[in-house]
Amino acid sequence: MKRILFFLSYMLTPLPPVFLYLRSLGTMSLYGYTVSVLLGIIAITFISNQFILAARPRLIIRALGLQGLLAFHGIMAMIIVLLALVHMVLKLTTGFPASSLQAILGIVILAIFAVIVVLAVLFLAKVPERAAPKARALRARAKEKFGLDYGRARAYHNISVGAGLGILVHALLAYSSDFTVNPIGSSWLIAWMGLSLGLYARYRIRGRKFSL
């Protein structure tokens, strides 16, 4: 029951900003542009949620267990990259230029998140027993060619904090986030990211002790 309540609550977290952004656009109809906006809002909400998961709150550990939390954290990272990729493609196909500051920032940060996910899967994720030999071979090759190992992968993983702030700036540069057009929606994204990073910072400052 706790697992079901957690997953339901988690999947509902994007609903408030989605509603606020749809209202600011003046339509509840779904077409290329609105879908791209909604996917972007869902992606940034889930990115904020990643920092909450990384803080390992006791409530979530009670619902999923520590290993379940870590697995869900990894799965959501891949889903976020996919959502962001579809968001980017829809934006470009609806006529938005890839040369704008906002677009360049979004593309760069998407690439950073993709690299972080690859490194996490390769070095940080728990590998099934059957795949362990291949994983060890890949890790050895990555260390030989690029000097990558567990320590460096974890250090690069910390770049996600800066990338999270960067993607927030990307979202706030959008017309749909203009404070004169959508002050509550923009404020919601800022507050949610601030809360998430605050919980993560508290977790790290306390020496990786579980919070809440």
ROFI-406834 format. One line per 10 residues: number of its first residue (from 0); for each residue z, x, y of N, C-alpha, C. Coordinates in steps of 0.05 Angstrom, whole numbers, always signed. Example, Ala and Ser with C-alpha at 12.3 -4.5 7.8 and 13.67 -1.06 7.14 Angstrom:
BEGIN
0	+156/+264/-114/+156/+246/-90/+156/+264/-66  +142/+257/-45/+143/+273/-21/+157/+258/+1
END
This chain:
BEGIN
0	+0/+17/-24/+0/+0/+0/+0/+17/+25  +16/+39/+25/+17/+57/+48/-10/+69/+53  -24/+77/+32/-51/+89/+35/-70/+69/+48  -70/+44/+39/-88/+24/+49/-82/+19/+79  -57/+17/+86/-49/+13/+114/-57/+36/+131  -54/+61/+121/-63/+84/+136/-93/+84/+141  -108/+81/+120/-138/+82/+122/-147/+59/+141  -135/+36/+139/-143/+14/+157/-136/+21/+186  -112/+31/+191/-105/+39/+218/-123/+61/+229  -129/+80/+212/-146/+103/+220/-173/+93/+228
10	-185/+76/+212/-213/+67/+217/-214/+48/+241  -191/+37/+249/-191/+18/+272/-187/+33/+298  -180/+59/+297/-174/+73/+322/-197/+74/+342  -223/+75/+333/-244/+75/+353/-250/+48/+366  -238/+26/+355/-245/+0/+365/-239/-5/+395  -215/+3/+405/-210/-1/+434/-230/+12/+452  -236/+39/+449/-256/+51/+466/-284/+40/+462  -291/+33/+437/-317/+21/+432/-320/-5/+448  -300/-22/+447/-301/-47/+462/-303/-42/+492  -287/-23/+502/-288/-17/+531/-315/-6/+540
20	-327/+10/+523/-353/+21/+530/-375/+0/+529  -374/-17/+508/-394/-39/+507/-391/-57/+531  -367/-63/+539/-363/-80/+562/-373/-67/+587  -370/-40/+590/-380/-26/+614/-410/-26/+615  -423/-26/+591/-452/-26/+590/-463/-54/+596  -446/-74/+596/-454/-101/+603/-469/-115/+580  -466/-106/+555/-480/-118/+533/-464/-114/+507  -466/-133/+490/-455/-130/+463/-477/-127/+442  -502/-125/+452/-525/-121/+435/-528/-92/+426  -537/-88/+401/-540/-61/+391/-569/-53/+391
30	-576/-33/+406/-603/-21/+405/-599/+9/+407  -620/+24/+408/-619/+53/+406/-598/+66/+424  -598/+59/+450/-580/+72/+469/-551/+64/+463  -546/+38/+460/-518/+30/+455/-507/+41/+429  -524/+42/+408/-515/+53/+383/-507/+82/+386  -524/+97/+402/-518/+125/+406/-492/+129/+421  -487/+112/+441/-461/+113/+456/-438/+107/+437  -441/+86/+421/-419/+79/+403/-413/+100/+382  -434/+112/+371/-430/+134/+352/-416/+158/+365  -423/+163/+390/-410/+185/+405/-381/+179/+409
40	-374/+154/+416/-346/+146/+421/-330/+147/+395  -342/+138/+373/-329/+139/+347/-324/+168/+339  -344/+185/+343/-342/+213/+336/-320/+227/+351  -318/+223/+378/-298/+236/+394/-270/+226/+387  -268/+200/+380/-242/+189/+372/-233/+202/+346  -252/+205/+327/-245/+218/+301/-239/+247/+305  -252/+260/+325/-245/+288/+330/-216/+290/+340  -209/+272/+358/-180/+271/+367/-162/+267/+343  -170/+249/+325/-154/+243/+301/-150/+268/+283  -171/+286/+284/-168/+310/+268/-144/+327/+276
50	-139/+327/+302/-116/+342/+312/-89/+329/+303  -90/+302/+302/-66/+288/+292/-62/+295/+263  -83/+295/+247/-81/+302/+219/-72/+331/+215  -82/+349/+233/-75/+377/+231/-45/+381/+238  -33/+362/+253/-5/+364/+259/+13/+355/+236  +0/+345/+215/+14/+337/+191/+38/+319/+195  +34/+296/+208/+57/+278/+213/+69/+268/+186  +95/+265/+186/+108/+257/+162/+98/+229/+152  +92/+211/+171/+83/+185/+164/+58/+186/+147  +39/+204/+155/+14/+206/+140/+18/+220/+114
60	+36/+240/+113/+42/+254/+88/+55/+235/+68  +72/+217/+78/+84/+197/+60/+63/+179/+49  +42/+173/+64/+21/+155/+55/+1/+168/+36  -6/+194/+42/-28/+207/+27/-18/+230/+10  +5/+241/+17/+13/+266/+5/+0/+289/+20  +11/+313/+19/+0/+335/+34/-29/+342/+25  -33/+343/+0/-60/+350/-10/-80/+328/-3  -71/+303/-4/-89/+281/+4/-96/+282/+33  -76/+289/+50/-82/+292/+78/-102/+315/+84  -98/+337/+70/-116/+360/+74/-145/+353/+65
70	-147/+339/+43/-173/+331/+33/-187/+311/+52  -171/+292/+62/-182/+273/+81/-191/+286/+107  -175/+306/+116/-182/+321/+140/-209/+335/+136  -214/+346/+113/-239/+359/+108/-262/+340/+106  -258/+317/+93/-280/+297/+90/-287/+286/+117  -267/+281/+134/-272/+270/+161/-287/+290/+178  -282/+315/+174/-297/+335/+190/-327/+334/+185  -334/+330/+159/-363/+328/+152/-374/+302/+163  -359/+280/+162/-368/+254/+172/-373/+256/+203  -355/+270/+216/-357/+273/+246/-382/+287/+253
80	-388/+309/+239/-413/+324/+245/-437/+306/+240  -437/+290/+219/-459/+272/+214/-462/+251/+236  -440/+239/+244/-440/+219/+266/-451/+232/+292  -442/+256/+298/-450/+269/+322/-480/+276/+321  -489/+284/+298/-518/+290/+294/-535/+266/+299  -528/+243/+287/-543/+218/+291/-542/+210/+320  -518/+213/+333/-515/+207/+361/-535/+223/+378  -536/+249/+372/-554/+267/+387/-583/+259/+384  -591/+254/+359/-619/+246/+353/-627/+220/+367  -609/+201/+366/-614/+175/+380/-617/+179/+410
90	-599/+195/+422/-601/+200/+450/-628/+213/+458  -636/+233/+442/-662/+246/+448/-686/+228/+444  -685/+211/+423/-707/+193/+418/-709/+170/+438  -687/+164/+452/-688/+143/+472/-694/+154/+500  -702/+179/+501/-713/+190/+526/-694/+208/+542  -671/+213/+532/-652/+231/+547/-661/+260/+543  -662/+276/+564/-671/+304/+561/-650/+321/+548  -660/+341/+532/-643/+360/+519/-635/+383/+538  -647/+383/+562/-642/+405/+580/-620/+401/+600  -608/+377/+600/-586/+371/+619/-561/+386/+610
100	-543/+390/+630/-518/+404/+624/-502/+389/+602  -501/+363/+604/-486/+347/+585/-498/+351/+557  -525/+349/+555/-538/+352/+528/-534/+380/+517  -537/+400/+533/-534/+428/+523/-505/+432/+513  -486/+422/+529/-458/+424/+521/-453/+411/+494  -464/+387/+491/-461/+372/+466/-473/+386/+442  -498/+397/+446/-512/+410/+424/-497/+436/+416  -487/+451/+436/-473/+475/+430/-447/+469/+414  -432/+449/+423/-407/+442/+410/-412/+431/+382  -434/+415/+379/-441/+405/+352/-446/+429/+333
110	-460/+449/+343/-465/+472/+327/-439/+487/+319  -421/+488/+339/-395/+501/+334/-380/+486/+312  -379/+460/+315/-364/+444/+295/-377/+447/+267  -404/+447/+266/-418/+451/+241/-410/+477/+228  -410/+499/+243/-402/+525/+233/-373/+525/+223  -355/+512/+239/-327/+510/+231/-324/+495/+204  -340/+474/+201/-338/+458/+176/-348/+475/+153  -370/+490/+156/-380/+507/+135/-360/+528/+127  -348/+541/+147/-327/+562/+142/-303/+550/+128  -295/+526/+136/-272/+513/+124/-277/+506/+94
120	-301/+496/+89/-308/+489/+61/-310/+514/+44  -321/+535/+56/-325/+560/+41/-299/+575/+36  -281/+576/+56/-257/+594/+54/-230/+579/+53  -229/+555/+65/-202/+543/+69/-198/+519/+49  -219/+506/+41/-216/+483/+24/-209/+490/-5  -194/+472/-18/-187/+476/-46/-212/+470/-62  -220/+490/-78/-245/+488/-93/-239/+478/-122  -254/+458/-132/-250/+449/-160/-253/+472/-179  -239/+471/-202/-239/+493/-221/-268/+500/-230  -284/+480/-234/-312/+486/-244/-328/+501/-224
130	-323/+497/-198/-338/+510/-177/-326/+536/-168  -303/+543/-179/-288/+567/-169/-305/+593/-172  -318/+598/-194/-334/+623/-196/-356/+625/-175  -370/+604/-170/-391/+604/-149/-378/+608/-121  -356/+595/-117/-342/+597/-91/-333/+626/-86  -323/+639/-107/-314/+667/-105/-338/+685/-99  -360/+679/-112/-385/+695/-107/-394/+692/-78  -394/+667/-68/-403/+662/-41/-384/+676/-21  -359/+674/-26/-339/+687/-8/-343/+717/-8  -348/+729/-31/-352/+758/-33/-377/+766/-17
140	-398/+749/-20/-423/+755/-6/-419/+753/+25  -405/+732/+33/-400/+728/+62/-383/+750/+73  -364/+760/+57/-347/+783/+67/-364/+808/+69  -381/+812/+49/-397/+837/+49/-418/+837/+72  -431/+814/+77/-453/+813/+97/-443/+808/+125  -422/+791/+128/-413/+783/+154/-384/+790/+161  -371/+802/+142/-343/+809/+147/-324/+785/+148  -332/+763/+136/-316/+739/+136/-297/+738/+113  -273/+729/+118/-253/+725/+97/-235/+702/+106  -214/+696/+90/-196/+674/+95/-184/+676/+123
150	-174/+700/+131/-161/+703/+156/-180/+698/+180  -204/+709/+178/-222/+704/+200/-232/+675/+201  -236/+663/+178/-244/+635/+177/-222/+617/+190  -197/+623/+185/-175/+608/+197/-174/+613/+227  -179/+637/+236/-180/+643/+265/-203/+628/+278  -226/+628/+266/-249/+613/+277/-243/+583/+277  -228/+574/+257/-221/+546/+256/-206/+537/+280  -190/+555/+292/-174/+548/+316/-192/+544/+340  -217/+552/+339/-236/+547/+361/-240/+517/+365  -234/+502/+344/-238/+473/+345/-222/+460/+368
160	-200/+473/+376/-184/+462/+399/-201/+463/+424  -213/+486/+430/-231/+488/+453/-255/+471/+451  -266/+469/+426/-289/+452/+422/-282/+422/+427  -258/+414/+419/-249/+387/+424/-248/+381/+453  -237/+399/+469/-237/+396/+498/-265/+395/+510  -282/+412/+498/-310/+413/+508/-325/+387/+502  -320/+375/+479/-333/+350/+473/-323/+327/+490  -297/+329/+498/-286/+309/+517/-301/+311/+544  -305/+336/+553/-321/+340/+578/-349/+329/+575  -361/+334/+552/-388/+323/+546/-388/+293/+549
170	-368/+280/+537/-367/+251/+538/-363/+241/+567  -346/+255/+582/-340/+246/+609/-363/+250/+628  -382/+268/+621/-405/+272/+638/-426/+250/+635  -423/+234/+615/-442/+212/+610/-439/+190/+632  -462/+177/+637/-461/+155/+657/-442/+133/+648  -441/+128/+622/-424/+107/+612/-394/+113/+615  -388/+139/+621/-360/+147/+626/-353/+149/+655  -372/+144/+673/-366/+146/+702/-342/+129/+709  -323/+141/+723/-298/+127/+730/-303/+102/+747  -325/+102/+762/-331/+78/+778/-342/+56/+761
180	-352/+63/+737/-365/+44/+719/-345/+36/+697  -331/+55/+686/-315/+51/+662/-289/+67/+664  -271/+60/+683/-247/+76/+686/-228/+74/+663  -226/+50/+651/-206/+47/+629/-216/+61/+604  -242/+58/+598/-253/+72/+575/-251/+102/+576  -257/+113/+599/-255/+142/+603/-226/+151/+601  -208/+136/+613/-180/+143/+612/-169/+141/+583  -180/+122/+568/-171/+120/+540/-178/+145/+524  -203/+155/+528/-212/+179/+514/-194/+203/+522  -189/+205/+548/-172/+228/+557/-144/+226/+545
190	-133/+202/+546/-105/+198/+537/-103/+203/+507  -123/+194/+491/-122/+197/+462/-125/+226/+454  -143/+241/+468/-146/+269/+463/-121/+284/+471  -109/+276/+494/-85/+289/+503/-62/+285/+484  -59/+260/+474/-38/+254/+454/-42/+271/+429  -67/+272/+419/-73/+286/+395/-67/+316/+397  -77/+328/+419/-72/+356/+423/-43/+362/+428  -29/+343/+441/+0/+347/+445/+15/+348/+419  +8/+330/+400/+21/+330/+374/+15/+356/+359  -10/+365/+361/-18/+389/+347/-3/+414/+359
200	-2/+414/+386/+12/+437/+399/+42/+437/+391  +54/+413/+390/+82/+411/+382/+86/+421/+354  +68/+415/+336/+69/+424/+309/+68/+455/+307  +49/+467/+323/+46/+496/+322/+70/+510/+335  +80/+498/+357/+103/+511/+371/+128/+510/+354  +131/+488/+339/+154/+486/+321/+152/+503/+296  +131/+518/+293/+128/+535/+270/+117/+521/+246  +97/+502/+251/+84/+487/+229/+104/+470/+214  +124/+459/+228/+141/+440/+215/+130/+412/+219  +133/+395/+199/+122/+368/+201/+135/+353/+224
210	+118/+337/+238/+129/+322/+261/+130/+292/+254  +141/+277/+273/+143/+248/+271/+157/+240/+245
END
